[in-house]
Amino acid sequence: MASEFQLVLVGELLDSASWQSTVDLLDHLEARWSRFLPDSDISRLNLAAGQPVQVDSATITLLTAMTDAWHATERRFDPSTLQALLEAGYRSSIDDRVTILPSGVVRLTEQHDGHGSDGPTIDHIEIDPDTCTVRLPVGLSIDAGGIGKGLAADLAVANALRCGAEGALVGIGGDLSMGGRPPDGGWMVAIEHPEHERGILGSVAVPGGGVATSSTRSRRWQRFGIERHHVIDPWTGAPSTTDLSSVTVVARSGWLAEVHATAAILAGSSEVIEYLDRHELSGLAMIGNDRVLATDDLAELRPEPASASMTGAAR
């Protein structure tokens, strides 16, 4: 998944099968979900021109999570922004694999109008879990992106627990999922400054669930002399102009933490804490490089080292 991978298992009777099957599962999910692989389920769906496609059962789980996420985030998280991402210049992976879409795909900027859409949306995807068949409407393309990493981490944790681990943590590109019995004191999660060389903002003990960060500082590139990033605003069809450089969210699963982090960073500094409180989430948001907003339960967290000031949420 073009990301650093972490696997931590808790238990006394563990053998190599406990971790190898988890690694094998992640390899399988990447093969099914990557937009950079031409024979993945995601690529075959995007190239199917509205025809039904038989997919892996895990892809049914992914697409169901995508639909749930779109609604849970008030449509701020939208996995159908792939066309806008390609138009912004994010076509190749870090190992130079390229995303290919069929000609004639409707431009996302032509579909969306403010908070609504005149074109097909996530709700128009037809999913038949009994036959593992999916049909994307013509003009809609999808990208597993962040939700794929968060959900893959969740599925990998569940797999490790089935294989005998008493507790498990899986991290994929900074998206964490934790389940089962944690180490003494809980899972200690360090939250990085969006400019990684500036250290750690703080650490938080998490009993389980998921932690994810969305940042406009990672995956940046130049296009026509303008710096771009990968966080697309689905309401404009362009890279977001948010004043937040990162948002970290703690939620009950990895995929939920991921999609709410994306939605929260799009909310901007004026609404981010209200968004997190409304969804009963814990989180931190960085404005630029030197000011941190936090939900009340994390307001006592202090940067390590003192590289930023922290502001608690105002009720």
C-alpha positions in Angstrom: 0.0 0.0 0.0 3.0 2.2 -0.5 3.2 2.8 3.2 5.2 1.7 6.3 3.5 -1.2 8.0 3.5 -2.0 11.7 2.3 -5.2 13.4 2.3 -5.7 17.2 0.9 -8.8 18.7 0.2 -9.6 22.4 0.2 -13.2 23.7 2.3 -16.0 25.1 1.5 -18.7 22.5 2.3 -16.9 19.3 4.1 -18.4 16.3 5.1 -17.2 12.8 1.6 -18.2 11.4 0.0 -15.5 13.6 1.8 -12.7 11.8 2.3 -14.3 8.4 -1.4 -14.8 7.7 -2.0 -11.2 8.6 0.7 -10.0 6.2 -0.8 -12.3 3.5 -4.2 -10.8 4.1 -2.9 -7.3 3.6 -1.2 -8.4 0.4 -4.5 -9.8 -0.8 -6.4 -6.6 0.1 -3.9 -4.4 -1.8 -4.3 -6.6 -4.8 -8.0 -6.1 -4.7 -8.2 -2.5 -3.7 -5.3 -0.6 -5.3 -6.2 1.9 -8.0 -2.6 1.5 -9.3 -3.1 -2.2 -10.2 -5.0 -2.7 -13.5 -6.5 -6.0 -12.4 -7.7 -5.0 -9.0 -11.4 -4.9 -8.2 -11.3 -1.1 -7.9 -9.6 -0.7 -11.3 -12.0 -3.3 -13.0 -15.0 -1.4 -11.5 -13.7 2.0 -12.7 -13.1 0.5 -16.2 -16.4 -1.4 -16.5 -18.4 1.5 -18.1 -21.5 0.8 -16.0 -21.4 -3.0 -16.4 -21.7 -5.3 -13.3 -18.4 -6.8 -12.0 -17.9 -9.7 -9.7 -15.5 -8.8 -6.9 -13.9 -10.3 -3.8 -16.1 -10.4 -0.6 -13.7 -8.0 1.1 -14.4 -5.5 -1.7 -18.1 -5.7 -0.8 -17.1 -4.9 2.8 -15.1 -1.9 1.5 -17.8 -0.5 -0.6 -20.4 -0.8 2.2 -18.0 1.0 4.5 -17.5 3.7 1.8 -21.3 4.3 1.6 -21.6 4.4 5.4 -18.7 6.8 5.6 -20.1 9.2 3.1 -23.3 9.5 5.2 -21.6 9.4 8.6 -19.3 12.4 7.6 -22.2 14.5 6.2 -20.8 13.8 2.7 -17.4 15.5 3.5 -15.6 12.2 2.9 -16.2 11.2 -0.7 -14.3 8.2 -2.2 -15.6 9.2 -5.7 -13.2 12.2 -6.0 -10.7 10.1 -8.0 -11.1 12.1 -11.2 -10.4 15.3 -9.4 -7.3 13.8 -7.8 -6.0 12.8 -11.2 -6.8 16.2 -12.6 -4.8 17.7 -9.7 -1.8 15.6 -10.8 -1.9 12.6 -8.4 -1.7 9.9 -11.1 1.3 7.8 -10.1 2.2 5.9 -6.9 5.6 6.3 -5.2 6.8 3.2 -7.2 5.6 4.8 -10.5 2.5 2.7 -11.1 -0.1 4.8 -12.9 -3.9 5.1 -12.5 -5.9 4.6 -15.8 -9.5 5.6 -16.2 -11.6 5.2 -19.3 -12.1 8.1 -21.7 -15.3 10.1 -21.3 -15.5 9.9 -17.5 -17.6 12.8 -16.2 -15.4 15.5 -14.6 -16.1 15.7 -10.9 -16.1 19.5 -11.0 -19.0 19.2 -13.5 -20.9 16.9 -11.2 -20.8 18.8 -8.0 -22.5 22.0 -7.1 -21.9 23.2 -3.6 -23.4 20.7 -1.2 -25.2 18.7 -3.8 -24.5 16.8 -7.1 -26.1 16.6 -10.5 -24.1 13.5 -11.4 -23.9 10.0 -9.9 -23.0 9.6 -6.2 -21.9 6.9 -3.9 -25.6 6.1 -3.2 -26.0 5.1 -6.9 -23.5 2.2 -6.5 -25.4 -1.1 -6.8 -24.1 -3.8 -4.4 -25.3 -7.4 -4.4 -23.6 -9.1 -1.4 -25.1 -12.5 -2.2 -23.4 -12.8 -5.6 -20.5 -10.4 -4.8 -21.5 -8.3 -7.8 -21.1 -4.5 -8.0 -22.1 -2.0 -10.6 -20.8 1.5 -10.7 -22.9 4.1 -12.5 -21.4 5.5 -15.7 -19.4 8.7 -14.7 -18.5 7.5 -11.2 -15.0 6.3 -10.3 -13.8 5.4 -6.9 -10.5 5.2 -4.9 -10.0 3.1 -1.8 -7.4 5.7 -0.6 -7.4 6.3 3.1 -10.5 4.3 4.0 -8.8 1.3 2.4 -5.8 1.6 4.7 -8.0 2.1 7.8 -10.3 -0.8 6.9 -7.4 -3.1 6.0 -5.9 -2.4 9.4 -9.2 -3.3 11.1 -9.5 -6.6 9.1 -5.9 -7.4 9.8 -6.4 -7.0 13.6 -9.5 -9.2 13.5 -7.4 -11.8 11.5 -4.6 -11.7 14.1 -7.0 -12.3 16.9 -8.6 -15.2 15.1 -5.1 -16.7 14.7 -4.5 -16.7 18.4 -3.2 -13.3 19.4 -4.6 -12.0 22.6 -4.2 -8.4 21.4 -3.1 -6.8 18.1 -2.2 -3.4 16.7 -1.8 -2.9 12.9 -0.6 0.4 11.5 -0.6 1.2 7.7 0.8 4.5 6.7 0.0 6.0 10.2 -3.6 4.6 10.2 -3.9 2.5 13.3 -6.3 -0.2 14.4 -6.1 -1.9 17.8 -8.1 -4.8 19.3 -8.1 -7.5 22.0 -6.0 -7.2 25.2 -3.7 -4.2 25.1 -0.3 -4.0 26.7 -0.3 -2.7 30.3 -1.3 0.9 30.2 -3.1 0.6 26.9 -1.8 1.2 23.4 0.5 4.2 23.5 0.1 6.2 20.3 2.5 9.1 19.5 1.0 11.9 17.5 3.5 13.4 15.1 3.8 17.0 14.1 2.7 17.4 10.5 6.3 18.5 9.8 7.8 15.3 11.0 11.2 16.7 11.7 9.6 18.9 14.4 8.9 16.0 16.7 5.9 14.6 18.5 2.9 16.6 19.5 2.2 14.2 22.4 1.2 10.6 23.2 -2.2 9.2 24.2 -3.2 5.8 25.7 -5.9 4.2 23.6 -7.7 1.0 24.9 -8.7 0.0 21.4 -10.4 1.1 18.2 -8.6 3.3 15.7 -6.4 6.4 15.3 -5.8 8.2 12.0 -4.4 11.4 10.8 -5.3 13.4 7.7 -2.7 15.9 6.5 -2.2 18.4 3.7 1.6 18.2 4.3 2.0 14.7 3.0 1.7 13.7 -0.7 2.4 17.1 -2.1 3.6 17.9 -5.7 3.9 20.7 -8.2 1.5 21.1 -11.1 1.8 24.0 -13.5 4.0 25.7 -10.9 1.4 25.4 -8.2 1.9 23.2 -5.1 -0.9 20.7 -4.7 -1.9 18.1 -2.1 -4.1 15.0 -2.0 -6.9 16.2 0.2 -9.7 16.9 -2.2 -12.8 19.0 -1.2 -15.7 17.1 -2.8 -17.8 20.2 -2.8 -15.4 22.1 -5.1 -13.6 19.2 -6.9 -10.2 20.7 -6.1 -7.5 20.3 -3.4 -8.9 21.8 -0.2 -8.0 25.3 0.9 -8.4 24.4 4.5 -6.2 26.3 7.0 -5.5 23.1 8.9 -2.3 21.2 8.2 -3.4 18.0 10.0 -6.2 16.4 12.1 -5.8 13.3 14.2 -8.9 11.4 15.3 -9.6 8.6 17.7 -12.6 6.5 16.9 -14.0 3.0 17.4 -12.4 1.6 14.3 -9.5 2.4 11.9 -11.7 3.2 9.0 -14.0 5.5 11.0 -11.0 7.4 12.4 -9.7 7.8 8.8 -12.9 9.2 7.2 -13.6 11.5 10.1 -10.1 12.8 10.1 -10.6 13.7 6.4 -13.9 15.3 7.0 -12.6 17.2 10.0 -9.6 18.7 8.1 -12.0 19.9 5.5 -14.1 21.7 8.2 -11.3 24.1 8.8 -10.2 25.7 12.1 -13.5 27.5 12.7 -15.6 24.3 12.6 -13.2 21.4 13.3 -13.8 21.0 17.1 -17.6 21.5 16.6 -17.4 18.7 14.0 -15.5 16.3 16.3 -17.8 17.1 19.3 -20.9 16.6 17.2 -19.7 13.1 16.3 -18.5 12.4 19.8 -14.9 12.0 18.7 -11.6 12.8 20.3 -9.1 14.7 18.2 -6.3 17.2 17.6 -6.1 19.7 14.8 -3.0 21.7 13.8 -3.3 25.2 12.4 -0.2 25.9 10.2 2.9 24.7 12.1 2.5 26.2 15.6 -1.0 26.1 17.0 -3.0 23.1 18.1 -6.8 22.8 18.8 -8.0 19.9 20.8 -11.2 18.3 22.1 -11.7 18.7 25.8 -10.5 15.2 26.7 -7.2 15.8 24.9 -6.7 19.5 25.9 -4.1 18.5 28.6 -1.9 16.8 26.0 1.3 18.8 25.6 3.7 18.9 22.7 6.9 16.9 23.0 9.2 18.8 22.5 7.5 22.3 23.0 7.2 23.0 19.3 3.6 24.1 19.3 1.1 25.8 21.5 -2.1 23.9 22.3 -5.6 25.3 22.7 -8.4 23.3 24.3 -11.9 23.2 22.7 -14.2 26.1 23.7 -17.7 24.8 24.6 
